[in-house]
Amino acid sequence: MRIASGLVFGVAFSAVAAETVTLHHRVLGQDGSSSPFTVRGTVDVDNALALRSSASAAVYSQGESLQSDIRHILERAAREPQSLYQVALERAHDTGEAQWPVSSVKLCHLRTGASDVVRLHIDQRTGSPFALDYFLLSTPHDGACPPVSAQSTATPLSNTTVVLRLPSRSPSPLLRTPPPMTAEGTPVPKEAERSFLQKYWPYIVGFLVIQFVLGSSPPEENPEGGAAPPAPAK
């Protein structure tokens, strides 16, 4: 019975040790209209290697119609620079486009974007992708569209890099101890700061008493009963 359970576990683990996810793309117009999603490519993910942050955990293969799609998209970019180019991630358990995670960039940036990056966020327990980020390496920091005359000498989107990213843990916040509250639910007022004399008067009084006692001691007598002679002058 134990052997059978181990075999079932091994088969189940091997079934999820690798998977293929599909990337789709489309244009979302400035007026809210959208073209249908088409296949941009597929990514073969080795879940075990993904959990170890291995660079070889993901292998990207572009779709057959990608270059044809890009030509049509660039023609539209000249007319609608402010439209959005969208990349979506289709996972194995998704039942429709509404469930696909989507990442977008301005359509105008594709004219000069030869290199792009698809970052897939993976589940830290299974190694399966669950979300994505998409960006072009040539996008300026201010996000402004390049001039209409600008055009990359390389084929747009011809150098795609797919990276896998495990969730990162943010540092724990430093929490302050809540102030003490009264029975009415209001903060207990802070005690007023005491002055120097209020803090140290017992020590000052004790010091003065000791000085008074030492100062009032009777002079030392000699063995014959008289007062001790004064010390000779040096």
mmCIF file of the C-alpha atoms, coordinates in Angstrom:
data_MODEL
# 
_entry.id   MODEL 
# 
loop_
_atom_site.group_PDB 
_atom_site.id 
_atom_site.type_symbol 
_atom_site.label_atom_id 
_atom_site.label_alt_id 
_atom_site.label_comp_id 
_atom_site.label_asym_id 
_atom_site.label_entity_id 
_atom_site.label_seq_id 
_atom_site.pdbx_PDB_ins_code 
_atom_site.Cartn_x 
_atom_site.Cartn_y 
_atom_site.Cartn_z 
_atom_site.occupancy 
_atom_site.B_iso_or_equiv 
_atom_site.pdbx_formal_charge 
_atom_site.auth_seq_id 
_atom_site.auth_comp_id 
_atom_site.auth_asym_id 
_atom_site.auth_atom_id 
_atom_site.pdbx_PDB_model_num 
ATOM 1   C CA . MET A 1 1   ? 0.000   0.000  0.000   1.00 0.00 ? 1   MET A CA 1 
ATOM 2   C CA . ARG A 1 2   ? 2.860   2.361  0.791   1.00 0.00 ? 2   ARG A CA 1 
ATOM 3   C CA . ILE A 1 3   ? 4.555   1.522  -2.515  1.00 0.00 ? 3   ILE A CA 1 
ATOM 4   C CA . ALA A 1 4   ? 1.371   2.279  -4.433  1.00 0.00 ? 4   ALA A CA 1 
ATOM 5   C CA . SER A 1 5   ? 1.012   5.628  -2.675  1.00 0.00 ? 5   SER A CA 1 
ATOM 6   C CA . GLY A 1 6   ? 4.597   6.495  -3.532  1.00 0.00 ? 6   GLY A CA 1 
ATOM 7   C CA . LEU A 1 7   ? 4.035   5.648  -7.196  1.00 0.00 ? 7   LEU A CA 1 
ATOM 8   C CA . VAL A 1 8   ? 0.925   7.823  -7.348  1.00 0.00 ? 8   VAL A CA 1 
ATOM 9   C CA . PHE A 1 9   ? 2.812   10.703 -5.766  1.00 0.00 ? 9   PHE A CA 1 
ATOM 10  C CA . GLY A 1 10  ? 5.691   10.310 -8.232  1.00 0.00 ? 10  GLY A CA 1 
ATOM 11  C CA . VAL A 1 11  ? 3.367   10.307 -11.244 1.00 0.00 ? 11  VAL A CA 1 
ATOM 12  C CA . ALA A 1 12  ? 1.519   13.371 -9.952  1.00 0.00 ? 12  ALA A CA 1 
ATOM 13  C CA . PHE A 1 13  ? 4.767   15.242 -9.357  1.00 0.00 ? 13  PHE A CA 1 
ATOM 14  C CA . SER A 1 14  ? 6.150   14.439 -12.813 1.00 0.00 ? 14  SER A CA 1 
ATOM 15  C CA . ALA A 1 15  ? 2.885   15.609 -14.360 1.00 0.00 ? 15  ALA A CA 1 
ATOM 16  C CA . VAL A 1 16  ? 3.390   19.121 -13.008 1.00 0.00 ? 16  VAL A CA 1 
ATOM 17  C CA . ALA A 1 17  ? 7.204   19.205 -13.260 1.00 0.00 ? 17  ALA A CA 1 
ATOM 18  C CA . ALA A 1 18  ? 6.914   20.959 -16.645 1.00 0.00 ? 18  ALA A CA 1 
ATOM 19  C CA . GLU A 1 19  ? 4.188   22.908 -18.403 1.00 0.00 ? 19  GLU A CA 1 
ATOM 20  C CA . THR A 1 20  ? 3.600   25.108 -21.429 1.00 0.00 ? 20  THR A CA 1 
ATOM 21  C CA . VAL A 1 21  ? 1.902   28.494 -21.233 1.00 0.00 ? 21  VAL A CA 1 
ATOM 22  C CA . THR A 1 22  ? 0.760   30.562 -24.202 1.00 0.00 ? 22  THR A CA 1 
ATOM 23  C CA . LEU A 1 23  ? 1.371   34.265 -24.815 1.00 0.00 ? 23  LEU A CA 1 
ATOM 24  C CA . HIS A 1 24  ? -1.201  36.230 -26.833 1.00 0.00 ? 24  HIS A CA 1 
ATOM 25  C CA . HIS A 1 25  ? -1.110  39.810 -28.117 1.00 0.00 ? 25  HIS A CA 1 
ATOM 26  C CA . ARG A 1 26  ? -3.427  42.441 -29.570 1.00 0.00 ? 26  ARG A CA 1 
ATOM 27  C CA . VAL A 1 27  ? -3.994  46.206 -29.894 1.00 0.00 ? 27  VAL A CA 1 
ATOM 28  C CA . LEU A 1 28  ? -6.371  48.088 -27.604 1.00 0.00 ? 28  LEU A CA 1 
ATOM 29  C CA . GLY A 1 29  ? -7.532  51.229 -29.415 1.00 0.00 ? 29  GLY A CA 1 
ATOM 30  C CA . GLN A 1 30  ? -7.741  54.716 -27.964 1.00 0.00 ? 30  GLN A CA 1 
ATOM 31  C CA . ASP A 1 31  ? -11.525 54.526 -28.204 1.00 0.00 ? 31  ASP A CA 1 
ATOM 32  C CA . GLY A 1 32  ? -11.640 51.293 -26.193 1.00 0.00 ? 32  GLY A CA 1 
ATOM 33  C CA . SER A 1 33  ? -12.095 49.009 -29.198 1.00 0.00 ? 33  SER A CA 1 
ATOM 34  C CA . SER A 1 34  ? -9.816  45.985 -29.384 1.00 0.00 ? 34  SER A CA 1 
ATOM 35  C CA . SER A 1 35  ? -8.642  43.553 -32.002 1.00 0.00 ? 35  SER A CA 1 
ATOM 36  C CA . PRO A 1 36  ? -8.905  39.836 -31.177 1.00 0.00 ? 36  PRO A CA 1 
ATOM 37  C CA . PHE A 1 37  ? -6.035  38.163 -29.357 1.00 0.00 ? 37  PHE A CA 1 
ATOM 38  C CA . THR A 1 38  ? -3.691  36.087 -31.525 1.00 0.00 ? 38  THR A CA 1 
ATOM 39  C CA . VAL A 1 39  ? -0.949  33.704 -30.443 1.00 0.00 ? 39  VAL A CA 1 
ATOM 40  C CA . ARG A 1 40  ? 2.367   35.462 -29.991 1.00 0.00 ? 40  ARG A CA 1 
ATOM 41  C CA . GLY A 1 41  ? 4.318   32.436 -28.753 1.00 0.00 ? 41  GLY A CA 1 
ATOM 42  C CA . THR A 1 42  ? 4.644   29.728 -26.134 1.00 0.00 ? 42  THR A CA 1 
ATOM 43  C CA . VAL A 1 43  ? 6.878   29.281 -23.095 1.00 0.00 ? 43  VAL A CA 1 
ATOM 44  C CA . ASP A 1 44  ? 7.967   25.858 -21.869 1.00 0.00 ? 44  ASP A CA 1 
ATOM 45  C CA . VAL A 1 45  ? 8.499   26.091 -18.106 1.00 0.00 ? 45  VAL A CA 1 
ATOM 46  C CA . ASP A 1 46  ? 10.432  23.580 -16.025 1.00 0.00 ? 46  ASP A CA 1 
ATOM 47  C CA . ASN A 1 47  ? 8.756   24.095 -12.645 1.00 0.00 ? 47  ASN A CA 1 
ATOM 48  C CA . ALA A 1 48  ? 11.514  22.448 -10.612 1.00 0.00 ? 48  ALA A CA 1 
ATOM 49  C CA . LEU A 1 49  ? 14.213  24.620 -12.208 1.00 0.00 ? 49  LEU A CA 1 
ATOM 50  C CA . ALA A 1 50  ? 11.984  27.680 -11.862 1.00 0.00 ? 50  ALA A CA 1 
ATOM 51  C CA . LEU A 1 51  ? 11.837  27.210 -8.103  1.00 0.00 ? 51  LEU A CA 1 
ATOM 52  C CA . ARG A 1 52  ? 15.646  27.193 -8.069  1.00 0.00 ? 52  ARG A CA 1 
ATOM 53  C CA . SER A 1 53  ? 15.751  30.427 -10.124 1.00 0.00 ? 53  SER A CA 1 
ATOM 54  C CA . SER A 1 54  ? 17.598  28.677 -12.956 1.00 0.00 ? 54  SER A CA 1 
ATOM 55  C CA . ALA A 1 55  ? 18.104  30.699 -16.148 1.00 0.00 ? 55  ALA A CA 1 
ATOM 56  C CA . SER A 1 56  ? 17.283  27.608 -18.238 1.00 0.00 ? 56  SER A CA 1 
ATOM 57  C CA . ALA A 1 57  ? 13.866  27.087 -16.637 1.00 0.00 ? 57  ALA A CA 1 
ATOM 58  C CA . ALA A 1 58  ? 11.981  28.868 -19.472 1.00 0.00 ? 58  ALA A CA 1 
ATOM 59  C CA . VAL A 1 59  ? 12.234  28.326 -23.240 1.00 0.00 ? 59  VAL A CA 1 
ATOM 60  C CA . TYR A 1 60  ? 10.374  30.751 -25.527 1.00 0.00 ? 60  TYR A CA 1 
ATOM 61  C CA . SER A 1 61  ? 9.130   29.872 -29.027 1.00 0.00 ? 61  SER A CA 1 
ATOM 62  C CA . GLN A 1 62  ? 7.494   32.568 -31.156 1.00 0.00 ? 62  GLN A CA 1 
ATOM 63  C CA . GLY A 1 63  ? 4.241   31.954 -32.978 1.00 0.00 ? 63  GLY A CA 1 
ATOM 64  C CA . GLU A 1 64  ? 4.121   31.302 -36.712 1.00 0.00 ? 64  GLU A CA 1 
ATOM 65  C CA . SER A 1 65  ? 2.120   34.456 -37.452 1.00 0.00 ? 65  SER A CA 1 
ATOM 66  C CA . LEU A 1 66  ? 4.132   36.808 -35.221 1.00 0.00 ? 66  LEU A CA 1 
ATOM 67  C CA . GLN A 1 67  ? 5.981   38.712 -37.948 1.00 0.00 ? 67  GLN A CA 1 
ATOM 68  C CA . SER A 1 68  ? 2.807   39.122 -39.993 1.00 0.00 ? 68  SER A CA 1 
ATOM 69  C CA . ASP A 1 69  ? 0.996   40.385 -36.897 1.00 0.00 ? 69  ASP A CA 1 
ATOM 70  C CA . ILE A 1 70  ? 3.791   42.848 -36.153 1.00 0.00 ? 70  ILE A CA 1 
ATOM 71  C CA . ARG A 1 71  ? 3.595   44.380 -39.644 1.00 0.00 ? 71  ARG A CA 1 
ATOM 72  C CA . HIS A 1 72  ? -0.097  45.111 -39.192 1.00 0.00 ? 72  HIS A CA 1 
ATOM 73  C CA . ILE A 1 73  ? 0.473   46.416 -35.673 1.00 0.00 ? 73  ILE A CA 1 
ATOM 74  C CA . LEU A 1 74  ? 3.188   48.834 -36.862 1.00 0.00 ? 74  LEU A CA 1 
ATOM 75  C CA . GLU A 1 75  ? 0.876   50.188 -39.565 1.00 0.00 ? 75  GLU A CA 1 
ATOM 76  C CA . ARG A 1 76  ? -1.687  50.892 -36.883 1.00 0.00 ? 76  ARG A CA 1 
ATOM 77  C CA . ALA A 1 77  ? 0.964   52.445 -34.616 1.00 0.00 ? 77  ALA A CA 1 
ATOM 78  C CA . ALA A 1 78  ? 1.576   55.169 -37.223 1.00 0.00 ? 78  ALA A CA 1 
ATOM 79  C CA . ARG A 1 79  ? -2.123  56.115 -37.094 1.00 0.00 ? 79  ARG A CA 1 
ATOM 80  C CA . GLU A 1 80  ? -2.824  55.529 -33.382 1.00 0.00 ? 80  GLU A CA 1 
ATOM 81  C CA . PRO A 1 81  ? 0.377   56.164 -31.393 1.00 0.00 ? 81  PRO A CA 1 
ATOM 82  C CA . GLN A 1 82  ? -1.493  56.396 -28.082 1.00 0.00 ? 82  GLN A CA 1 
ATOM 83  C CA . SER A 1 83  ? -3.198  53.015 -28.447 1.00 0.00 ? 83  SER A CA 1 
ATOM 84  C CA . LEU A 1 84  ? -1.929  50.131 -26.330 1.00 0.00 ? 84  LEU A CA 1 
ATOM 85  C CA . TYR A 1 85  ? -0.071  46.994 -27.301 1.00 0.00 ? 85  TYR A CA 1 
ATOM 86  C CA . GLN A 1 86  ? -1.176  44.215 -24.949 1.00 0.00 ? 86  GLN A CA 1 
ATOM 87  C CA . VAL A 1 87  ? 0.446   40.888 -24.082 1.00 0.00 ? 87  VAL A CA 1 
ATOM 88  C CA . ALA A 1 88  ? -1.644  38.285 -22.230 1.00 0.00 ? 88  ALA A CA 1 
ATOM 89  C CA . LEU A 1 89  ? -0.771  35.071 -20.413 1.00 0.00 ? 89  LEU A CA 1 
ATOM 90  C CA . GLU A 1 90  ? -2.974  31.997 -20.922 1.00 0.00 ? 90  GLU A CA 1 
ATOM 91  C CA . ARG A 1 91  ? -2.549  29.437 -18.141 1.00 0.00 ? 91  ARG A CA 1 
ATOM 92  C CA . ALA A 1 92  ? -3.650  25.799 -18.117 1.00 0.00 ? 92  ALA A CA 1 
ATOM 93  C CA . HIS A 1 93  ? -6.574  26.367 -15.754 1.00 0.00 ? 93  HIS A CA 1 
ATOM 94  C CA . ASP A 1 94  ? -7.967  29.464 -17.523 1.00 0.00 ? 94  ASP A CA 1 
ATOM 95  C CA . THR A 1 95  ? -11.367 28.973 -19.150 1.00 0.00 ? 95  THR A CA 1 
ATOM 96  C CA . GLY A 1 96  ? -11.549 32.257 -21.096 1.00 0.00 ? 96  GLY A CA 1 
ATOM 97  C CA . GLU A 1 97  ? -9.810  35.501 -22.059 1.00 0.00 ? 97  GLU A CA 1 
ATOM 98  C CA . ALA A 1 98  ? -11.350 37.325 -19.104 1.00 0.00 ? 98  ALA A CA 1 
ATOM 99  C CA . GLN A 1 99  ? -9.057  35.343 -16.785 1.00 0.00 ? 99  GLN A CA 1 
ATOM 100 C CA . TRP A 1 100 ? -5.821  36.096 -18.643 1.00 0.00 ? 100 TRP A CA 1 
ATOM 101 C CA . PRO A 1 101 ? -3.367  38.445 -16.909 1.00 0.00 ? 101 PRO A CA 1 
ATOM 102 C CA . VAL A 1 102 ? -2.507  41.336 -19.264 1.00 0.00 ? 102 VAL A CA 1 
ATOM 103 C CA . SER A 1 103 ? 0.389   43.795 -19.466 1.00 0.00 ? 103 SER A CA 1 
ATOM 104 C CA . SER A 1 104 ? 0.452   46.820 -21.822 1.00 0.00 ? 104 SER A CA 1 
ATOM 105 C CA . VAL A 1 105 ? 2.798   49.359 -23.396 1.00 0.00 ? 105 VAL A CA 1 
ATOM 106 C CA . LYS A 1 106 ? 2.136   52.320 -25.687 1.00 0.00 ? 106 LYS A CA 1 
ATOM 107 C CA . LEU A 1 107 ? 1.804   51.211 -29.283 1.00 0.00 ? 107 LEU A CA 1 
ATOM 108 C CA . CYS A 1 108 ? 4.135   53.961 -30.500 1.00 0.00 ? 108 CYS A CA 1 
ATOM 109 C CA . HIS A 1 109 ? 7.109   52.407 -28.703 1.00 0.00 ? 109 HIS A CA 1 
ATOM 110 C CA . LEU A 1 110 ? 7.017   49.330 -30.924 1.00 0.00 ? 110 LEU A CA 1 
ATOM 111 C CA . ARG A 1 111 ? 8.436   51.367 -33.822 1.00 0.00 ? 111 ARG A CA 1 
ATOM 112 C CA . THR A 1 112 ? 11.840  51.492 -32.104 1.00 0.00 ? 112 THR A CA 1 
ATOM 113 C CA . GLY A 1 113 ? 11.526  48.402 -29.920 1.00 0.00 ? 113 GLY A CA 1 
ATOM 114 C CA . ALA A 1 114 ? 13.669  45.553 -31.224 1.00 0.00 ? 114 ALA A CA 1 
ATOM 115 C CA . SER A 1 115 ? 14.244  44.023 -27.773 1.00 0.00 ? 115 SER A CA 1 
ATOM 116 C CA . ASP A 1 116 ? 11.487  43.259 -25.299 1.00 0.00 ? 116 ASP A CA 1 
ATOM 117 C CA . VAL A 1 117 ? 11.151  41.358 -22.028 1.00 0.00 ? 117 VAL A CA 1 
ATOM 118 C CA . VAL A 1 118 ? 8.351   39.132 -20.748 1.00 0.00 ? 118 VAL A CA 1 
ATOM 119 C CA . ARG A 1 119 ? 8.647   38.628 -17.005 1.00 0.00 ? 119 ARG A CA 1 
ATOM 120 C CA . LEU A 1 120 ? 6.585   35.715 -15.692 1.00 0.00 ? 120 LEU A CA 1 
ATOM 121 C CA . HIS A 1 121 ? 5.847   35.657 -11.970 1.00 0.00 ? 121 HIS A CA 1 
ATOM 122 C CA . ILE A 1 122 ? 5.766   32.102 -10.642 1.00 0.00 ? 122 ILE A CA 1 
ATOM 123 C CA . ASP A 1 123 ? 4.096   30.487 -7.656  1.00 0.00 ? 123 ASP A CA 1 
ATOM 124 C CA . GLN A 1 124 ? 6.647   29.789 -4.920  1.00 0.00 ? 124 GLN A CA 1 
ATOM 125 C CA . ARG A 1 125 ? 5.035   26.405 -4.158  1.00 0.00 ? 125 ARG A CA 1 
ATOM 126 C CA . THR A 1 126 ? 4.471   24.944 -7.635  1.00 0.00 ? 126 THR A CA 1 
ATOM 127 C CA . GLY A 1 127 ? 6.729   26.969 -9.945  1.00 0.00 ? 127 GLY A CA 1 
ATOM 128 C CA . SER A 1 128 ? 3.767   27.708 -12.259 1.00 0.00 ? 128 SER A CA 1 
ATOM 129 C CA . PRO A 1 129 ? 3.436   31.172 -13.870 1.00 0.00 ? 129 PRO A CA 1 
ATOM 130 C CA . PHE A 1 130 ? 0.467   33.173 -12.599 1.00 0.00 ? 130 PHE A CA 1 
ATOM 131 C CA . ALA A 1 131 ? 1.102   36.761 -13.790 1.00 0.00 ? 131 ALA A CA 1 
ATOM 132 C CA . LEU A 1 132 ? 3.312   38.732 -16.180 1.00 0.00 ? 132 LEU A CA 1 
ATOM 133 C CA . ASP A 1 133 ? 5.012   42.057 -16.815 1.00 0.00 ? 133 ASP A CA 1 
ATOM 134 C CA . TYR A 1 134 ? 5.892   43.244 -20.308 1.00 0.00 ? 134 TYR A CA 1 
ATOM 135 C CA . PHE A 1 135 ? 8.202   46.071 -21.320 1.00 0.00 ? 135 PHE A CA 1 
ATOM 136 C CA . LEU A 1 136 ? 10.415  47.275 -24.168 1.00 0.00 ? 136 LEU A CA 1 
ATOM 137 C CA . LEU A 1 137 ? 14.058  48.016 -23.458 1.00 0.00 ? 137 LEU A CA 1 
ATOM 138 C CA . SER A 1 138 ? 13.998  51.100 -25.709 1.00 0.00 ? 138 SER A CA 1 
ATOM 139 C CA . THR A 1 139 ? 11.159  52.848 -23.847 1.00 0.00 ? 139 THR A CA 1 
ATOM 140 C CA . PRO A 1 140 ? 12.366  56.246 -22.540 1.00 0.00 ? 140 PRO A CA 1 
ATOM 141 C CA . HIS A 1 141 ? 12.106  56.992 -18.837 1.00 0.00 ? 141 HIS A CA 1 
ATOM 142 C CA . ASP A 1 142 ? 9.465   59.678 -19.391 1.00 0.00 ? 142 ASP A CA 1 
ATOM 143 C CA . GLY A 1 143 ? 7.324   57.317 -21.499 1.00 0.00 ? 143 GLY A CA 1 
ATOM 144 C CA . ALA A 1 144 ? 7.096   59.807 -24.383 1.00 0.00 ? 144 ALA A CA 1 
ATOM 145 C CA . CYS A 1 145 ? 6.429   58.497 -27.885 1.00 0.00 ? 145 CYS A CA 1 
ATOM 146 C CA . PRO A 1 146 ? 9.404   58.640 -30.281 1.00 0.00 ? 146 PRO A CA 1 
ATOM 147 C CA . PRO A 1 147 ? 9.192   60.965 -33.310 1.00 0.00 ? 147 PRO A CA 1 
ATOM 148 C CA . VAL A 1 148 ? 7.166   59.652 -36.226 1.00 0.00 ? 148 VAL A CA 1 
ATOM 149 C CA . SER A 1 149 ? 10.346  59.550 -38.317 1.00 0.00 ? 149 SER A CA 1 
ATOM 150 C CA . ALA A 1 150 ? 12.117  57.337 -35.768 1.00 0.00 ? 150 ALA A CA 1 
ATOM 151 C CA . GLN A 1 151 ? 12.404  53.719 -36.827 1.00 0.00 ? 151 GLN A CA 1 
ATOM 152 C CA . SER A 1 152 ? 14.610  50.911 -35.566 1.00 0.00 ? 152 SER A CA 1 
ATOM 153 C CA . THR A 1 153 ? 16.976  49.357 -38.096 1.00 0.00 ? 153 THR A CA 1 
ATOM 154 C CA . ALA A 1 154 ? 16.314  45.974 -36.474 1.00 0.00 ? 154 ALA A CA 1 
ATOM 155 C CA . THR A 1 155 ? 13.077  44.040 -36.847 1.00 0.00 ? 155 THR A CA 1 
ATOM 156 C CA . PRO A 1 156 ? 10.670  45.063 -34.052 1.00 0.00 ? 156 PRO A CA 1 
ATOM 157 C CA . LEU A 1 157 ? 10.198  42.456 -31.316 1.00 0.00 ? 157 LEU A CA 1 
ATOM 158 C CA . SER A 1 158 ? 12.861  40.237 -32.870 1.00 0.00 ? 158 SER A CA 1 
ATOM 159 C CA . ASN A 1 159 ? 14.790  39.756 -29.624 1.00 0.00 ? 159 ASN A CA 1 
ATOM 160 C CA . THR A 1 160 ? 12.415  38.580 -26.904 1.00 0.00 ? 160 THR A CA 1 
ATOM 161 C CA . THR A 1 161 ? 13.689  37.540 -23.480 1.00 0.00 ? 161 THR A CA 1 
ATOM 162 C CA . VAL A 1 162 ? 11.522  35.569 -21.054 1.00 0.00 ? 162 VAL A CA 1 
ATOM 163 C CA . VAL A 1 163 ? 12.520  35.631 -17.383 1.00 0.00 ? 163 VAL A CA 1 
ATOM 164 C CA . LEU A 1 164 ? 10.929  33.950 -14.375 1.00 0.00 ? 164 LEU A CA 1 
ATOM 165 C CA . ARG A 1 165 ? 10.532  35.768 -11.088 1.00 0.00 ? 165 ARG A CA 1 
ATOM 166 C CA . LEU A 1 166 ? 9.774   34.328 -7.659  1.00 0.00 ? 166 LEU A CA 1 
ATOM 167 C CA . PRO A 1 167 ? 7.782   36.517 -5.253  1.00 0.00 ? 167 PRO A CA 1 
ATOM 168 C CA . SER A 1 168 ? 10.011  38.743 -3.144  1.00 0.00 ? 168 SER A CA 1 
ATOM 169 C CA . ARG A 1 169 ? 9.340   39.272 0.525   1.00 0.00 ? 169 ARG A CA 1 
ATOM 170 C CA . SER A 1 170 ? 9.089   42.851 1.698   1.00 0.00 ? 170 SER A CA 1 
ATOM 171 C CA . PRO A 1 171 ? 10.690  43.724 5.041   1.00 0.00 ? 171 PRO A CA 1 
ATOM 172 C CA . SER A 1 172 ? 8.405   43.485 8.050   1.00 0.00 ? 172 SER A CA 1 
ATOM 173 C CA . PRO A 1 173 ? 7.087   46.876 9.173   1.00 0.00 ? 173 PRO A CA 1 
ATOM 174 C CA . LEU A 1 174 ? 8.326   48.299 12.449  1.00 0.00 ? 174 LEU A CA 1 
ATOM 175 C CA . LEU A 1 175 ? 5.263   48.475 14.672  1.00 0.00 ? 175 LEU A CA 1 
ATOM 176 C CA . ARG A 1 176 ? 5.086   50.865 17.607  1.00 0.00 ? 176 ARG A CA 1 
ATOM 177 C CA . THR A 1 177 ? 3.587   49.834 20.919  1.00 0.00 ? 177 THR A CA 1 
ATOM 178 C CA . PRO A 1 178 ? 0.088   51.343 21.147  1.00 0.00 ? 178 PRO A CA 1 
ATOM 179 C CA . PRO A 1 179 ? -0.345  54.011 23.837  1.00 0.00 ? 179 PRO A CA 1 
ATOM 180 C CA . PRO A 1 180 ? -2.129  53.014 27.059  1.00 0.00 ? 180 PRO A CA 1 
ATOM 181 C CA . MET A 1 181 ? -5.851  53.758 27.019  1.00 0.00 ? 181 MET A CA 1 
ATOM 182 C CA . THR A 1 182 ? -8.270  54.795 29.721  1.00 0.00 ? 182 THR A CA 1 
ATOM 183 C CA . ALA A 1 183 ? -11.522 52.976 30.452  1.00 0.00 ? 183 ALA A CA 1 
ATOM 184 C CA . GLU A 1 184 ? -13.271 55.553 28.240  1.00 0.00 ? 184 GLU A CA 1 
ATOM 185 C CA . GLY A 1 185 ? -11.071 54.639 25.283  1.00 0.00 ? 185 GLY A CA 1 
ATOM 186 C CA . THR A 1 186 ? -8.957  57.793 25.253  1.00 0.00 ? 186 THR A CA 1 
ATOM 187 C CA . PRO A 1 187 ? -5.143  57.833 25.447  1.00 0.00 ? 187 PRO A CA 1 
ATOM 188 C CA . VAL A 1 188 ? -3.724  58.199 28.939  1.00 0.00 ? 188 VAL A CA 1 
ATOM 189 C CA . PRO A 1 189 ? -2.211  61.708 29.171  1.00 0.00 ? 189 PRO A CA 1 
ATOM 190 C CA . LYS A 1 190 ? 1.540   61.775 29.448  1.00 0.00 ? 190 LYS A CA 1 
ATOM 191 C CA . GLU A 1 191 ? 3.091   62.773 32.755  1.00 0.00 ? 191 GLU A CA 1 
ATOM 192 C CA . ALA A 1 192 ? 4.482   66.300 32.662  1.00 0.00 ? 192 ALA A CA 1 
ATOM 193 C CA . GLU A 1 193 ? 8.249   66.515 32.392  1.00 0.00 ? 193 GLU A CA 1 
ATOM 194 C CA . ARG A 1 194 ? 9.765   67.193 35.842  1.00 0.00 ? 194 ARG A CA 1 
ATOM 195 C CA . SER A 1 195 ? 12.383  69.870 36.449  1.00 0.00 ? 195 SER A CA 1 
ATOM 196 C CA . PHE A 1 196 ? 15.931  69.180 37.610  1.00 0.00 ? 196 PHE A CA 1 
ATOM 197 C CA . LEU A 1 197 ? 15.122  69.968 41.258  1.00 0.00 ? 197 LEU A CA 1 
ATOM 198 C CA . GLN A 1 198 ? 11.989  67.821 41.158  1.00 0.00 ? 198 GLN A CA 1 
ATOM 199 C CA . LYS A 1 199 ? 14.017  64.861 39.916  1.00 0.00 ? 199 LYS A CA 1 
ATOM 200 C CA . TYR A 1 200 ? 17.083  65.138 42.147  1.00 0.00 ? 200 TYR A CA 1 
ATOM 201 C CA . TRP A 1 201 ? 15.997  66.966 45.323  1.00 0.00 ? 201 TRP A CA 1 
ATOM 202 C CA . PRO A 1 202 ? 16.359  63.840 47.560  1.00 0.00 ? 202 PRO A CA 1 
ATOM 203 C CA . TYR A 1 203 ? 19.997  63.482 46.506  1.00 0.00 ? 203 TYR A CA 1 
ATOM 204 C CA . ILE A 1 204 ? 20.675  67.179 46.988  1.00 0.00 ? 204 ILE A CA 1 
ATOM 205 C CA . VAL A 1 205 ? 19.124  67.172 50.473  1.00 0.00 ? 205 VAL A CA 1 
ATOM 206 C CA . GLY A 1 206 ? 21.072  64.050 51.443  1.00 0.00 ? 206 GLY A CA 1 
ATOM 207 C CA . PHE A 1 207 ? 24.315  65.608 50.260  1.00 0.00 ? 207 PHE A CA 1 
ATOM 208 C CA . LEU A 1 208 ? 23.664  68.801 52.249  1.00 0.00 ? 208 LEU A CA 1 
ATOM 209 C CA . VAL A 1 209 ? 22.840  66.821 55.412  1.00 0.00 ? 209 VAL A CA 1 
ATOM 210 C CA . ILE A 1 210 ? 26.089  64.859 55.148  1.00 0.00 ? 210 ILE A CA 1 
ATOM 211 C CA . GLN A 1 211 ? 28.060  68.056 54.665  1.00 0.00 ? 211 GLN A CA 1 
ATOM 212 C CA . PHE A 1 212 ? 26.364  69.637 57.690  1.00 0.00 ? 212 PHE A CA 1 
ATOM 213 C CA . VAL A 1 213 ? 27.083  66.639 59.923  1.00 0.00 ? 213 VAL A CA 1 
ATOM 214 C CA . LEU A 1 214 ? 30.731  66.446 58.900  1.00 0.00 ? 214 LEU A CA 1 
ATOM 215 C CA . GLY A 1 215 ? 31.179  70.165 59.290  1.00 0.00 ? 215 GLY A CA 1 
ATOM 216 C CA . SER A 1 216 ? 29.768  70.233 62.855  1.00 0.00 ? 216 SER A CA 1 
ATOM 217 C CA . SER A 1 217 ? 32.025  67.423 64.290  1.00 0.00 ? 217 SER A CA 1 
ATOM 218 C CA . PRO A 1 218 ? 33.952  68.426 67.576  1.00 0.00 ? 218 PRO A CA 1 
ATOM 219 C CA . PRO A 1 219 ? 37.743  68.922 67.272  1.00 0.00 ? 219 PRO A CA 1 
ATOM 220 C CA . GLU A 1 220 ? 39.915  65.894 68.027  1.00 0.00 ? 220 GLU A CA 1 
ATOM 221 C CA . GLU A 1 221 ? 41.437  65.823 71.620  1.00 0.00 ? 221 GLU A CA 1 
ATOM 222 C CA . ASN A 1 222 ? 44.958  64.689 72.623  1.00 0.00 ? 222 ASN A CA 1 
ATOM 223 C CA . PRO A 1 223 ? 45.525  61.826 75.100  1.00 0.00 ? 223 PRO A CA 1 
ATOM 224 C CA . GLU A 1 224 ? 46.123  64.266 78.065  1.00 0.00 ? 224 GLU A CA 1 
ATOM 225 C CA . GLY A 1 225 ? 42.691  65.760 77.672  1.00 0.00 ? 225 GLY A CA 1 
ATOM 226 C CA . GLY A 1 226 ? 43.719  68.953 76.008  1.00 0.00 ? 226 GLY A CA 1 
ATOM 227 C CA . ALA A 1 227 ? 42.962  69.992 72.555  1.00 0.00 ? 227 ALA A CA 1 
ATOM 228 C CA . ALA A 1 228 ? 45.186  68.646 69.888  1.00 0.00 ? 228 ALA A CA 1 
ATOM 229 C CA . PRO A 1 229 ? 47.954  71.081 68.971  1.00 0.00 ? 229 PRO A CA 1 
ATOM 230 C CA . PRO A 1 230 ? 47.709  72.650 65.597  1.00 0.00 ? 230 PRO A CA 1 
ATOM 231 C CA . ALA A 1 231 ? 49.719  71.071 62.895  1.00 0.00 ? 231 ALA A CA 1 
ATOM 232 C CA . PRO A 1 232 ? 53.156  72.641 62.432  1.00 0.00 ? 232 PRO A CA 1 
ATOM 233 C CA . ALA A 1 233 ? 53.491  75.027 59.589  1.00 0.00 ? 233 ALA A CA 1 
ATOM 234 C CA . LYS A 1 234 ? 55.486  73.757 56.628  1.00 0.00 ? 234 LYS A CA 1 
# 
